[in-house]
Amino acid sequence: MYRMSRRAKDVIKLLMIIVGNIMDAAGFVLFVSGSGLITGGTSGIGLFFYRQFGIPTSIFVFIVNAIMLVVGFFLLGKRFALSTIVSTFCYPLAMGIMEHLMGGRVVTHDIFLCTIMGGILIGVGVGLVMRAGASSGGMDVPSLLLNKYLRIPLSTAVYMIDIPILALQAIQTPGDNVLYGVILVLVYSMLIDKLSLIGKSRVEVQIVSDRSDEIRQMILRDLDRGVTMMKGRSGYLGKDVEVVMSVISSRQLSRIERIVHEMDPTAFMVVNRVSAVVGEGFTYPPKPDPVVEETSAP
């Protein structure tokens, strides 16, 4: 089976980061900045200073992102800085070009459409950057620092940073626009969460059966999935049993249910949906079967 080279994967990730930042910038410039909405992150602070003092948002975002990149390099490490450097320059550059082309105009004056479309573009854009294993920089750095040094959960840290930013903008924004801004943040937050899990969701099956060894062989042979055999004891009879545990794709669930039922109609099966799986066969390819060399006697 064909597998992409390391260089090809790196190119695809770089393209995802660039496209993601362009979509993020488009969502902000085309639907948020000129419509009177509020938003979180570095863009939200930049929006406040633009409306208050006329400082172009793209310039402000670039300055803050550059500062945060340096802070992240010293406090979070070289790996974080490398994962952030493209976004540090690409996002404000794309934002600046679009600001120049749009000249303060928006695609539509319908505040609801601006909220939804802005949320979709920002959510998909940031989601692509995160899928590529990179960071959008900016206010990600304070959130990660709170997580690293104060052990505050990352999701909580993000809200701790974003709430004051939203409150700062709410001072100079009409009440309806503030509420729409909250909806905007909710839309892109949910999309980011959904995109980060696409392709990672799997199904865990646990099977208790007297024919556990045959089921194990079937999963290994027919489904090409790994199996873990666990020891258990039935609660009613106190009988020792073997539990077959495997993680499969959603498409394979109906197949394994049918085959297990054919092999043992009395089998007990528990199905759990897991949000992500990390390991051989899922996040990286399985190891090739060892080659056994045959030698003949002299």
C-alpha positions in Angstrom: 0.0 0.0 0.0 1.3 3.5 -0.9 2.3 5.6 2.0 3.2 9.3 1.7 6.7 10.4 2.4 7.6 12.5 5.4 8.2 15.5 3.1 4.8 15.1 1.4 3.1 15.0 4.8 5.0 18.2 5.9 4.0 20.0 2.7 0.3 19.1 3.3 0.5 20.2 6.9 2.1 23.5 5.8 -0.7 24.1 3.3 -3.3 23.3 6.0 -1.7 25.9 8.3 -1.6 28.6 5.5 -5.2 27.9 4.3 -6.4 27.8 7.9 -4.9 31.1 8.7 -6.3 32.7 5.5 -9.8 31.3 6.3 -9.5 32.6 9.9 -8.5 36.1 8.6 -11.3 36.1 6.0 -13.9 35.3 8.7 -12.6 38.1 10.8 -12.3 40.8 8.1 -15.2 40.0 5.9 -17.8 39.3 8.6 -16.6 40.5 12.1 -14.5 43.6 12.1 -16.8 45.8 10.0 -20.1 44.5 11.4 -19.8 45.7 15.0 -19.4 42.2 16.5 -17.0 41.3 19.3 -14.7 38.3 19.4 -12.1 36.7 21.5 -8.3 36.2 21.3 -5.7 38.6 19.9 -8.1 39.7 17.2 -10.6 40.8 19.9 -8.0 43.0 21.6 -6.9 44.4 18.2 -10.5 45.2 17.4 -10.9 47.1 20.6 -7.8 49.2 19.9 -8.9 49.8 16.3 -12.3 51.1 17.3 -10.9 53.1 20.2 -7.7 54.5 18.6 -7.7 53.6 14.9 -4.8 51.3 15.1 -5.1 48.7 12.2 -6.0 45.4 13.7 -3.5 43.5 11.5 -0.6 45.6 12.7 -1.6 45.1 16.4 -2.1 41.4 15.9 1.3 41.0 14.3 3.0 42.9 17.2 1.3 40.8 19.8 1.8 37.5 18.0 5.5 38.3 17.6 5.9 39.1 21.3 4.0 35.9 22.2 6.2 33.9 19.9 9.3 35.0 21.8 7.6 34.4 25.2 6.5 31.0 24.0 10.0 30.1 22.8 11.6 30.8 26.2 8.8 29.5 28.4 7.1 26.7 26.3 10.1 25.6 24.3 11.5 25.4 20.8 8.9 22.9 19.6 6.0 25.2 20.4 7.7 28.2 18.7 8.3 26.1 15.5 4.6 25.1 15.5 3.5 28.7 15.8 5.9 30.7 13.6 3.9 30.3 10.3 0.7 31.5 12.0 2.5 34.4 13.6 3.2 35.9 10.2 0.6 34.4 7.9 -2.5 35.4 9.9 -1.8 39.2 10.2 -0.4 39.3 6.6 -3.6 37.8 5.2 -5.7 40.1 7.5 -3.8 43.2 6.3 -4.3 42.3 2.7 -8.0 41.8 3.2 -8.3 44.9 5.2 -6.7 46.9 2.4 -9.0 45.3 -0.3 -12.2 45.6 1.8 -11.6 49.1 3.1 -13.8 48.6 6.1 -16.7 47.1 4.2 -18.4 43.8 5.0 -20.0 41.2 2.7 -23.4 41.6 4.2 -25.0 44.0 6.7 -27.2 41.2 8.2 -25.7 40.8 11.7 -27.0 37.2 12.0 -25.4 36.2 8.7 -22.1 37.9 9.8 -22.3 35.9 13.1 -22.8 32.5 11.5 -20.5 32.9 8.5 -17.8 34.6 10.6 -18.0 31.7 13.1 -17.9 29.1 10.4 -14.8 30.5 8.7 -12.9 31.2 11.9 -13.8 27.8 13.4 -12.8 25.9 10.2 -9.7 28.0 9.8 -8.4 27.5 13.4 -9.5 23.8 13.3 -7.3 23.2 10.2 -4.4 24.8 11.9 -4.9 22.6 14.9 -5.4 19.5 12.7 -2.0 20.2 11.3 -0.5 20.1 14.8 0.3 23.8 14.9 -0.8 26.7 17.0 -2.5 29.9 16.0 -0.2 31.8 18.5 -1.3 35.0 20.2 -3.5 34.4 23.2 -2.8 30.6 23.0 0.4 31.4 24.9 -1.1 32.8 28.1 -3.6 29.9 28.1 -0.8 27.4 27.8 1.3 29.1 30.5 -1.7 29.0 32.9 -2.0 25.3 32.1 1.7 24.6 32.5 2.5 26.6 35.7 -0.8 26.7 37.5 -2.2 23.4 36.4 -5.4 25.1 35.2 -7.2 22.9 32.5 -6.6 24.3 29.1 -10.3 24.8 28.2 -10.8 26.8 31.5 -7.6 28.8 30.8 -8.9 29.8 27.3 -12.2 31.0 28.8 -10.3 32.9 31.5 -8.4 34.8 28.8 -11.3 35.3 26.4 -13.9 36.6 28.9 -12.0 39.8 29.9 -11.3 40.4 26.2 -15.0 40.1 25.4 -15.9 42.3 28.4 -13.4 44.9 27.2 -15.1 45.2 23.8 -18.6 45.1 25.3 -18.0 48.5 26.9 -18.1 50.2 23.6 -20.5 47.8 21.8 -24.4 47.9 21.6 -26.1 45.2 23.7 -27.4 43.2 20.7 -24.0 43.1 19.1 -22.5 41.8 22.3 -25.0 38.9 22.4 -24.3 38.1 18.7 -20.6 38.2 19.5 -21.1 35.6 22.2 -22.9 33.4 19.7 -20.0 33.9 17.3 -17.6 32.7 19.9 -19.8 29.6 20.6 -20.1 28.8 16.9 -16.3 28.8 16.2 -15.5 27.1 19.5 -17.8 24.2 18.7 -16.5 23.9 15.1 -12.9 23.8 16.4 -13.8 21.0 18.8 -15.6 19.0 16.1 -12.8 19.5 13.5 -10.1 18.4 16.0 -11.9 15.0 16.4 -12.7 14.3 12.8 -11.2 11.0 11.8 -10.2 10.2 15.4 -13.5 8.9 16.7 -13.5 5.1 17.1 -15.6 2.4 18.8 -14.4 0.2 21.6 -15.9 -3.3 21.9 -15.6 -5.7 24.9 -16.9 -9.2 24.3 -17.4 -11.9 26.8 -17.8 -15.3 25.3 -16.9 -19.0 25.7 -15.4 -18.8 22.2 -13.2 -15.9 22.9 -10.1 -17.3 21.1 -12.1 -17.8 17.9 -13.4 -14.2 18.2 -9.9 -13.0 18.8 -8.6 -14.7 15.6 -11.5 -13.4 13.6 -10.8 -9.7 14.6 -7.1 -10.1 13.9 -7.6 -11.9 10.6 -10.8 -10.4 9.1 -10.9 -6.9 10.6 -7.1 -6.4 10.8 -7.4 -4.8 14.2 -5.5 -5.3 17.4 -6.9 -7.3 20.3 -6.3 -7.2 24.0 -7.3 -10.3 26.1 -8.4 -9.5 29.6 -9.2 -11.8 32.5 -12.5 -11.4 34.3 -14.9 -13.2 36.6 -18.7 -13.4 36.2 -20.6 -11.8 39.0 -23.4 -14.4 39.2 -21.6 -17.7 38.9 -18.2 -16.6 39.9 -16.8 -18.2 36.8 -13.5 -17.1 35.2 -14.0 -15.6 31.8 -11.9 -14.0 29.0 -12.9 -10.6 27.8 -11.9 -9.7 24.2 -11.3 -5.9 23.9 -10.7 -4.2 20.5 -10.9 -0.7 19.1 -12.5 -0.6 15.6 -14.0 1.9 13.2 -17.7 2.8 13.2 -18.1 1.1 9.8 -16.8 -2.2 11.3 -19.3 -2.3 14.2 -22.2 -3.9 12.4 -19.9 -6.5 10.9 -18.4 -7.6 14.2 -21.8 -7.7 15.8 -23.1 -10.0 13.1 -20.1 -12.3 13.1 -19.9 -12.6 16.9 -23.6 -13.4 17.0 -23.1 -16.1 14.4 -20.2 -17.6 16.4 -21.8 -17.4 19.8 -25.5 -16.2 20.1 -25.0 -16.0 23.9 -22.0 -13.7 23.7 -22.2 -10.5 25.8 -20.9 -7.4 24.1 -20.4 -3.8 25.4 -19.9 -1.0 22.9 -18.3 2.4 23.8 -17.6 5.3 21.6 -14.2 6.9 22.2 -13.3 10.3 21.0 -9.7 9.6 20.0 -7.2 6.8 19.7 -3.5 7.2 19.7 -1.3 4.2 18.7 -0.2 1.8 16.1 -2.7 1.3 13.3 -4.5 4.6 14.1 -2.1 7.5 14.4 0.8 5.8 12.7 1.0 2.8 10.5 1.4 -0.7 11.9 4.8 -2.3 12.0 5.5 -4.7 9.1 5.4 -8.4 9.9 8.9 -9.7 10.6 10.6 -11.5 7.7 11.8 -14.9 8.6 14.7 -16.1 6.6 15.0 -19.8 5.9 18.4 -21.3 5.9 19.3 -24.7 4.6 21.7 -27.0 6.4 25.2 -27.2 4.8 
